[in-house]
Amino acid sequence: MTIAHVMAVVEHGKPLEAMSRDIPEPTGCQVLVKVTYAGLCHSDLDLIQGSMHVGNGKRIPTNQRVPLCVGHEIEGIVVAVGDQVPDDYMGREYAVYPWGGCGVCSDCKAGNDNLCSSRDKREIGTGRNMWGGFSSHVMVEDFQYLVDKTGIPNGLAATLMCSGLTAFSAIKKMGPLSKEGAKDILIIGAGGLGMQCFEMIKALFGVSPMIADISQSKLEQQPLRGARIFNMTDDDIAKQVIQASSGGTGIIGVIDFVGASETFMLSNSVLRKGGRVAQVGLLGGVMKMPLNFFPLRALSIIGVYVGTLDECREMFALVRKGKISPIQLDMRSIRSINDGIHDLKAGNISGRCVFKHDWDQGKI
């Protein structure tokens, strides 16, 4: 019997604690992956806290039972397979697509496993159980959810499964884009997801989109040198963005990686007719505007919940070809995970925090 080491949520709002658990042998299409790297996402903080912001200073419980394991940005090595898995999967390195569905509902049959709402949804690292990236091993229910990471740097493949995939899917939801259209996209938030999105738009369309943040230091990161940047603390930021748009008439799309009331107000004030917002961030803002504005301005607001498996494979192919520049990774030991959680809460991490699973070098 294989033993997994887990950094688990034992009590909501408290530091993670080390636990051990027995791992059953995989059967059927299952694969057992020994985790090598796992990324830390802002949504992990809500699951650890046990509640999430919904605006106006309110939080609602996430209702997960403890103990649980989170961490949905995962890469690792296949160490055991079920009897329906091809033998050549053994011993190879993969990134894990953690948004698996039930496989039988209409969403799953349409290729939208990430939108599956069945109780049998097979997500990993979202607090449903003890499988997650902050465990030394994860059981993946179907080998189709493994994505070959050959040619992609260690740690980066893990982050692509959430921050990368979410950014890629958000760009897709902007609709058909030309080089000129991509110039008139505004990214809000220059953190890990925002920087992924910025690099992807440059790679896909050969131009830099606009980008805004409240932190001047984030806006001065090396990859943003020469880009059109906007500080959200400026009183006239909406005017600045509109003036910077093609023809000075407003922009065609906003990808909001923050999700605050203030960021939606900015989105609404800079969009031209027919514009759309891809809403990604979960900060907990609220939206207030007359409903007749939607038809009169032909506005669209689209929620982005990560992305599909097909989008994931398309994105990995671009990264493997060197089309998309990697974001900055803050690499740490899994043994320092609570320090990483603290630093993410405090806003002290640039890019994406990734934990190396170096359990054998010292027990927690």
N, C-alpha and C positions, 0 to 999 in steps of 0.2 A: 504494500500500500504506500503510495507516494504521499509525502507530507508537504503541505503548502504553508509558507509563512505569510501572514497577512497583517498589514497595518490597517486596523479596523476602526470604524466609528462605534465605540462602545456606549458613549453617552453624547447626545447631540450638544454641540457647542464646546466640547472638550477636546484636548489633544488626542490624536489617534494613538491607539495602543496595539502592541504586538500580540498576535494570537497565532495559533497553529490549528490546522484542520486536515483531516484525511481527504484524499482525493480519490474518487472511484475511477475505475478504468473506463476510457471512452468506449462507446458502442455506436453502431450504425455509422452515421455521417459525422459524428463528433470527433474533434481533435483537441488534444491537450497541448497547450502552449506554455513553455517556460518563458516568463516575461524577462526581457532584457532592458527595456526602457519604457517609461510611462510619463506622459505629460500631465501637467496640472492646469485645469481649466477653472474659470471663475464660477461656472455652474457647480463644480465640485464643492465650492465653499458653501453654497446654499444647502446642499445635501448633508454636509458636515454639520452645519448650523441647525438643520432640521426645519428651516422655514425660508421663504423667499419674499422679497419686496414686491408689493403690488401697487405702490404709489401712495401719496399722501401720508407717508410715514408708517404705513401699515405693512404687516407681514402675515402670510398665511402658512400653516404647517405643510410640510411636504409628505407627512404621514408614512414615512418609511420606518419599519421596525428595526431596532438594533439588536445584535450587532450587524453591521453591513460593511461592505467594501465598495469604495468608489474608484474613479479613474477610468475614463473611457478612451484615452489616447494611448494605444498599446502596440508594441511590437515585440516579437520574440521568436523562439525556436520551437518547432513542433517536436515533442518528445514522446507522444503516443497517439495512436489513431484507432478509430473504430473499424469494423470489418467491411464497411462500404466506402472507405477512403482509399484512393490510389496510393500504392506503396511509396511513390516518389515524393510524397509530402514529408515523409519522415526526415528529420535532421535539417530541414531547410528553414530559412528565416523569412518571416512574413510580418506585415502590418495587419492588425485585426480590425475589420469593419465591425464596429460594436452596435450598429443600429438595426440588427436583424429582426425580421418580423415573423409572424406565425407561419407564413408560406402558403396559406390557403385562402386568405381573404382577398377582396377585389383590389385593394391597394398593393398587396404583395404580388399578385398575379400581373399587375400593371408595372411592376418594377419599382414600386415606391415602398420598399420595406420600411424605410424610416418613418413613414406615416401610418404604419399599422397601429391600430388601437385595440387589438385583441388582448385578452388576458394572457394569451400564450405568446405574446411578443417576446423575442429572445434577445433583448438588449443586454449589453455587458457594461458594468461599471456605472450604472445609473441608480444604484441604491436598492435594486430589487432583491439582491441576495449577497452572498459573500464572494461572488466572482467580480473582479475588478482589477484595474491596472496596478493598484497598490497591494496586490497579492503576488507572490512569487510565481504562481501559475494561474491560468484561466482556462476554463473549459468552453470551447467554441462549439455551438450546437451543429454547425454545418460547415464543412471545409470550403464551401463557395464564398464564405465571408473572410477568407484569407487572401491578401493581396501581396503579390511578389514585391519585395523591397530591394531587389538587386539593383545596385548602382546608386542607391539613395543613402546618404550618410546616416550613421547610427543616431537615433534620437529624433531625427527630422521626420522619418516615416510615421512615428507615433503621433506627432503633432498634426500631421496632415489629415488624420482621421477625424479631427473635430475642427480645429482652427482653420486648417487648409481647406477641408471639404466644405465647411460652412461658407467661407469666403468665395470659393469657386462656384457653389450653388447660388449664392447671392448675385454674383455677376451674371449667371445664366438667367436669373429672374428679371434682369434689366431689359430683356428682350433683345432683338437683333441690334448689334452695335457695330458701327463703323469706327474708323480711327477718329473721325471728327466727333462722333457721339460719345466715345469713351473719354474724350477730353472734358466733357461736360458732366461727368460723374463726380459727386462729392462723397468722399469717405469720411465718416465721423468716428473718431477714435483711432489714435496712432499706437495702440497696443499690439499684442501678438496677432489678433485677427485682422486688424486694420492694416498692419504691415504686410501680412500675407496677401490681402486683397490688392494692395497697392502694387506689389511685385507681379501679381498675376495679370492685372490689367495692362501693365507695361509689357509683359511677355506676350499676351494675346493680341494686343492692338498696336504696340509700338509707340504709345504715348503715355504720359503721366496724367492720372486723374488729379482732382483737387483733394486735399485732405485737411481736416480740422481737428483740433484737440484743445483742451484747456491747459495743457502742459507745454510750455515753450521748449523745454528740454527734449521732450519726445518729438516735437516738430523739427528739431535741429539734428535728428539722427542722420547718420551718414547716407543711408539710402534715399533720404528725402532732399538731399542737396539739389537745388535747382528746381524743385517742384513748387507748385502753387500751394502754399500753406496758409492756414488761417487760424488765429488764436480766438477761441470761443469766448474769452473774457473781454474782447473788444466790443464796445457798444454798437458799432456799425458793421458787425461781421456780415449780416445779411446783404447789406449794400455792397460790401467788398466782393462777396461771392457772385452776386448778380453781375457786377461790372466786369468780373473776370470771365464770365461765360461768353460763349460765341454770340456775337451780336448784342451782348449786354441785356438779353431778355430773360435770363433765368436758365437754370440747368435742367437736364432731362431726367436725372435720377440721383437719389441719395441712398447710400448703404450705411445704415446706422448701427454701429457695433456697440453703442452705449445703452440706448433705450431709456433715456431720461425725459422728463417733460420738456426740458429746455432744448434737447436735441430734436424732438419732434417739432417744436415751435420753429426752430431754424429750418428744418426740412420743408415745412409748409410755406415758409416765407420766401424760399429761394426757388421753388419749382415753377417752371413755366407750364402752360396748358399741356395736358397729356403726360405730365411727369409721373414718376412712380417712386415709392419708397420701399426698399427692402429692409424690413425691421428685424434686426438680429439680436441686439443687446437686451439683457434681462435686468437692467438696473432697477426697474420698477416704476417708470414714469407713467403718467396718464395723458390721454389725448382728449382735447376739447376743441371742437370746431363744428360749425353748422353743417348738417348732412347735405344740404343742397349745394355746398361747395364741390362735392365729389362729382356730380354730373356736370355742373357748370364749368368746372376746370378739367374735367375728364381725368381726375386723379386716381391713382391706384396705390394701395398699401398692401404689401405682401409680407406675410410672416415667413421667416426662413428657419426651418428646423433641420439643421445639418444638410445632408444631401443623399442622393441615391447611390446605389452600388455602381451603376454605370458611370455616373459622374465621377465617382471615386477612381475608377479605373482610368478614365480619360485624363483626370488630373495627374495620376501617378505616371502616365506615359509622358506627359509634358515635363514633369520634374525629372524623370529619368533621362530625357533628352537634353537636359540643361536649359530648357526654355524658361524656367521659373527660378529666380534666385532664392536661396534659402534665407529664412529670417534668423535673427540672433537667437541662440539657445543658451539658457542659463542652466548648465549641467550640474547636478548635485547627486549625492548618494541617497538612496532610499532611506538610509539611517538618519538623514537630516530632514525628513519629510515635514515634520511639524514646524521647523524653521522656515521652510519654503512656503507653507501655508500662511504663516505669520507675515512673511515678506510680501506675498501676493495681496493679502488684505491691506497692507500698509502702502501698496503701490510702489514697492521698491524693486520690482522685477521688470527688466526691459526684454521685449520679445516673449519667449515662452520658457517656462520653467520645466525641466525634464529631469526625472529621477532615474539614475542607473541602478539596476537591481544587483547590487554587490553584496548580497546576503552572506555569501561564503567568507567574506573578508571580516566579518564580525557580526555577531547577533545583536539585535536591538534590545 
